[in-house]
Amino acid sequence: MPSAQPCSCRDITFAEVLRAIIDCKAPSAPGPDGIHPQFIKHLPEAGLNALHKLFNRLWALGICPQEWKKATI
């Protein structure tokens, strides 16, 4: 179950989302979700906007899904 503590911090900017995606190591393997970084890097603008909105909504609600805390090393 995700923890929920609303955040009064500023929103995540679209530029920050883009920078995080650009900085991902392209040849890396998919994480536990099975999504390959190349898939995210090649999202169209509508997909990037959806991610941006999702991240800000979760940020504002103070929710960090447990799945996002896992990594495949």
Sine and cosine of phi, psi and omega as CSV:
sin_phi,cos_phi,sin_psi,cos_psi,sin_omega,cos_omega
0.00,0.00,0.77,-0.63,0.00,-1.00
-0.93,0.37,0.54,-0.84,0.09,-1.00
-0.98,0.17,0.53,-0.85,-0.04,-1.00
-0.74,-0.67,0.98,-0.21,0.10,-1.00
-0.74,-0.67,0.97,-0.24,-0.05,-1.00
-0.79,0.61,0.61,-0.80,-0.04,-1.00
-0.95,-0.31,0.69,-0.72,0.06,-1.00
-0.99,-0.17,0.28,0.96,0.00,-1.00
-0.96,0.27,0.22,-0.97,0.04,-1.00
-0.93,0.37,0.36,-0.93,0.03,-1.00
-0.91,0.41,0.40,-0.92,0.14,-0.99
-0.97,0.23,0.76,-0.65,-0.02,-1.00
-0.99,0.13,0.38,-0.92,0.06,-1.00
-0.87,0.49,-0.62,0.78,0.02,-1.00
-0.88,0.47,-0.60,0.80,0.03,-1.00
-0.92,0.39,-0.62,0.78,0.05,-1.00
-0.90,0.45,-0.74,0.67,0.02,-1.00
-0.86,0.51,-0.70,0.72,-0.02,-1.00
-0.88,0.47,-0.68,0.73,0.01,-1.00
-0.89,0.45,-0.64,0.77,0.01,-1.00
-0.93,0.37,-0.70,0.71,0.00,-1.00
-0.88,0.47,-0.61,0.79,-0.05,-1.00
-0.98,0.22,-0.16,0.99,0.06,-1.00
-0.90,0.44,0.63,-0.78,0.04,-1.00
-0.95,0.30,0.91,-0.42,-0.09,-1.00
-0.86,0.52,-0.70,0.71,-0.07,-1.00
-0.99,0.16,0.16,0.99,-0.04,-1.00
-0.96,0.30,0.36,-0.93,-0.04,-1.00
-0.98,0.17,0.33,-0.94,0.07,-1.00
-0.88,0.48,0.45,-0.89,0.06,-1.00
-1.00,0.09,-0.24,-0.97,-0.02,-1.00
-0.87,0.50,-0.39,0.92,0.00,-1.00
-0.98,0.19,-0.18,0.98,0.01,-1.00
0.99,0.16,0.05,1.00,-0.01,-1.00
-1.00,0.05,0.84,-0.55,-0.01,-1.00
-0.98,0.19,0.68,-0.74,0.02,-1.00
-0.81,0.59,-0.54,0.84,0.02,-1.00
-0.89,0.45,-0.56,0.83,0.04,-1.00
-0.88,0.48,-0.73,0.68,-0.02,-1.00
-0.92,0.38,-0.64,0.77,0.01,-1.00
-0.88,0.47,-0.44,0.90,-0.06,-1.00
-0.97,-0.25,0.27,0.96,0.04,-1.00
-0.89,0.45,0.60,-0.80,0.11,-0.99
-0.95,0.31,0.17,-0.98,-0.06,-1.00
-0.83,0.56,-0.61,0.79,0.01,-1.00
-0.88,0.47,-0.63,0.78,0.04,-1.00
-0.92,0.39,-0.66,0.76,0.03,-1.00
-0.91,0.42,-0.65,0.76,0.04,-1.00
-0.89,0.45,-0.64,0.77,0.02,-1.00
-0.90,0.44,-0.68,0.73,0.06,-1.00
-0.88,0.47,-0.70,0.71,0.01,-1.00
-0.85,0.53,-0.73,0.68,0.01,-1.00
-0.90,0.43,-0.68,0.74,0.01,-1.00
-0.87,0.48,-0.75,0.67,-0.01,-1.00
-0.87,0.50,-0.69,0.73,-0.01,-1.00
-0.93,0.37,-0.59,0.80,0.03,-1.00
-0.90,0.43,-0.74,0.67,0.02,-1.00
-0.90,0.44,-0.65,0.76,0.02,-1.00
-0.87,0.50,-0.72,0.69,-0.03,-1.00
-0.90,0.43,-0.56,0.83,0.00,-1.00
-1.00,0.09,-0.16,0.99,-0.01,-1.00
0.96,0.28,0.50,0.87,-0.04,-1.00
-0.97,-0.25,0.77,-0.64,0.13,-0.99
-0.77,-0.64,0.98,-0.21,-0.02,-1.00
-0.81,0.58,0.66,-0.75,-0.01,-1.00
-0.82,0.57,-0.59,0.81,-0.01,-1.00
-0.87,0.50,-0.49,0.87,-0.03,-1.00
-0.97,0.25,-0.22,0.97,-0.01,-1.00
-1.00,-0.03,-0.02,1.00,-0.01,-1.00
-0.99,-0.14,0.46,-0.89,0.06,-1.00
-0.59,-0.81,0.49,-0.87,0.11,-0.99
-0.98,-0.19,0.89,-0.45,-0.05,-1.00
-0.92,-0.39,0.00,0.00,0.00,0.00
